[in-house]
Amino acid sequence: MFAAPDITAAENNRVPQPVIEAARGGQCVADPAFMRRNHMKLLQHQRDDTLRGGIRTGQYSLKACIGCHASQSTGSVAASSANFCQSCHAYAAVKIDCFECHASHAPTASKPPLVSLGKP
């Protein structure tokens, strides 16, 4: 005879949902559902504007995202499994390669950015 699956056991074996800390800023630059689906396209477009056009400001800059979403405890978006970027990317099984070049910490007055492209 066929036994019905144990729903409780199946629920307990599910991958935990990402834990996302509240952002430091107010309202995000776009609706959260839109950002979840399109953030990579927006960041790539901003990257192209920056690299090809020298435009370092913009609504979807990585620096602005990190400034808002860096953890209150670690100051980073990717330092621990509970940090903003790391949490969702681990859940989706997507490798983050942004921070091989870019700083994952929000710059503070006491801690300037790692790379400065301006004049010394």
Kinemage of the C-alpha trace (Angstrom):
@kinemage 1
@onewidth
@group {chain A} dominant
@subgroup {mainchain}
@vectorlist {calphas} color= white
{ca met a 1} P 0.000 0.000 0.000
{ca phe a 2} L 1.210 3.546 -0.791
{ca ala a 3} L 1.914 5.768 2.219
{ca ala a 4} L 1.406 9.509 1.998
{ca pro a 5} L 4.603 11.514 2.418
{ca asp a 6} L 5.294 12.954 5.841
{ca ile a 7} L 4.809 16.694 5.217
{ca thr a 8} L 6.337 17.645 8.580
{ca ala a 9} L 9.570 15.793 7.785
{ca ala a 10} L 9.721 17.347 4.320
{ca glu a 11} L 9.295 20.847 5.775
{ca asn a 12} L 12.064 20.256 8.318
{ca asn a 13} L 14.501 19.238 5.562
{ca arg a 14} L 13.948 22.357 3.449
{ca val a 15} L 16.776 24.766 2.827
{ca pro a 16} L 16.451 27.669 5.264
{ca gln a 17} L 15.263 30.934 3.765
{ca pro a 18} L 17.877 33.700 3.587
{ca val a 19} L 18.195 35.932 6.622
{ca ile a 20} L 18.320 39.539 5.499
{ca glu a 21} L 19.146 42.376 7.864
{ca ala a 22} L 17.181 45.589 7.499
{ca ala a 23} L 18.915 48.170 5.321
{ca arg a 24} L 20.489 51.262 6.880
{ca gly a 25} L 18.773 53.666 4.510
{ca gly a 26} L 15.108 54.297 3.937
{ca gln a 27} L 13.270 53.100 0.865
{ca cys a 28} L 15.256 51.058 -1.673
{ca val a 29} L 15.859 52.546 -5.126
{ca ala a 30} L 13.274 50.130 -6.551
{ca asp a 31} L 10.644 47.633 -5.438
{ca pro a 32} L 12.271 44.643 -3.607
{ca ala a 33} L 10.699 42.077 -5.968
{ca phe a 34} L 12.078 44.014 -8.962
{ca met a 35} L 15.525 44.224 -7.337
{ca arg a 36} L 15.615 40.483 -6.547
{ca arg a 37} L 14.915 39.673 -10.184
{ca asn a 38} L 16.954 42.400 -11.913
{ca his a 39} L 19.804 43.529 -9.637
{ca met a 40} L 22.502 41.805 -11.678
{ca lys a 41} L 21.326 43.385 -14.939
{ca leu a 42} L 21.222 46.805 -13.254
{ca leu a 43} L 24.715 46.377 -11.807
{ca gln a 44} L 26.077 45.242 -15.173
{ca his a 45} L 24.535 48.279 -16.888
{ca gln a 46} L 26.013 50.564 -14.222
{ca arg a 47} L 29.384 48.820 -14.691
{ca asp a 48} L 29.268 49.537 -18.425
{ca asp a 49} L 28.405 53.202 -17.796
{ca thr a 50} L 31.312 53.451 -15.362
{ca leu a 51} L 33.926 51.635 -17.444
{ca arg a 52} L 33.005 53.021 -20.851
{ca gly a 53} L 31.616 56.424 -19.939
{ca gly a 54} L 33.442 57.245 -16.715
{ca ile a 55} L 30.093 57.770 -14.970
{ca arg a 56} L 30.680 56.960 -11.302
{ca thr a 57} L 27.305 58.063 -10.003
{ca gly a 58} L 24.031 56.388 -10.620
{ca gln a 59} L 20.899 54.983 -9.116
{ca tyr a 60} L 22.196 51.398 -9.173
{ca ser a 61} L 25.849 51.772 -8.152
{ca leu a 62} L 27.435 48.908 -6.207
{ca lys a 63} L 28.912 51.420 -3.763
{ca ala a 64} L 25.427 52.776 -2.950
{ca cys a 65} L 24.044 49.247 -2.472
{ca ile a 66} L 26.852 48.333 -0.090
{ca gly a 67} L 26.472 51.629 1.772
{ca cys a 68} L 22.831 50.784 2.540
{ca his a 69} L 22.945 47.009 2.919
{ca ala a 70} L 26.202 46.452 4.843
{ca ser a 71} L 25.585 44.616 8.120
{ca gln a 72} L 25.449 46.649 11.317
{ca ser a 73} L 27.619 44.000 13.036
{ca thr a 74} L 30.229 43.189 10.369
{ca gly a 75} L 30.014 46.320 8.221
{ca ser a 76} L 30.004 44.025 5.169
{ca val a 77} L 27.572 42.533 2.670
{ca ala a 78} L 29.592 39.320 2.245
{ca ala a 79} L 31.704 38.680 5.379
{ca ser a 80} L 29.376 36.105 6.936
{ca ser a 81} L 26.562 33.810 5.870
{ca ala a 82} L 23.998 36.179 7.407
{ca asn a 83} L 25.170 39.254 5.468
{ca phe a 84} L 22.927 40.720 2.764
{ca cys a 85} L 24.553 39.512 -0.467
{ca gln a 86} L 26.050 36.324 0.942
{ca ser a 87} L 22.762 35.158 2.462
{ca cys a 88} L 20.740 35.289 -0.761
{ca his a 89} L 23.528 34.063 -3.016
{ca ala a 90} L 24.143 31.039 -0.775
{ca tyr a 91} L 20.414 30.281 -0.847
{ca ala a 92} L 20.338 30.502 -4.658
{ca ala a 93} L 23.669 28.621 -4.999
{ca val a 94} L 25.201 31.521 -6.959
{ca lys a 95} L 28.858 32.460 -6.560
{ca ile a 96} L 29.527 36.132 -5.888
{ca asp a 97} L 32.600 37.373 -7.748
{ca cys a 98} L 32.069 41.131 -7.247
{ca phe a 99} L 34.181 41.249 -4.120
{ca glu a 100} L 37.259 39.735 -5.679
{ca cys a 101} L 37.907 43.308 -6.903
{ca his a 102} L 35.410 45.504 -5.015
{ca ala a 103} L 35.341 46.131 -1.261
{ca ser a 104} L 32.422 44.432 0.470
{ca his a 105} L 32.485 46.921 3.366
{ca ala a 106} L 30.852 50.318 3.414
{ca pro a 107} L 33.494 53.049 3.733
{ca thr a 108} L 33.384 55.058 6.940
{ca ala a 109} L 35.071 58.279 7.975
{ca ser a 110} L 37.639 56.277 9.966
{ca lys a 111} L 38.058 53.643 7.246
{ca pro a 112} L 38.442 55.135 3.737
{ca pro a 113} L 37.761 53.052 0.601
{ca leu a 114} L 40.463 50.549 -0.318
{ca val a 115} L 40.954 51.998 -3.783
{ca ser a 116} L 40.916 55.679 -4.615
{ca leu a 117} L 40.893 56.765 -8.251
{ca gly a 118} L 41.017 60.462 -7.446
{ca lys a 119} L 44.110 62.620 -7.101
{ca pro a 120} L 46.191 62.028 -3.941
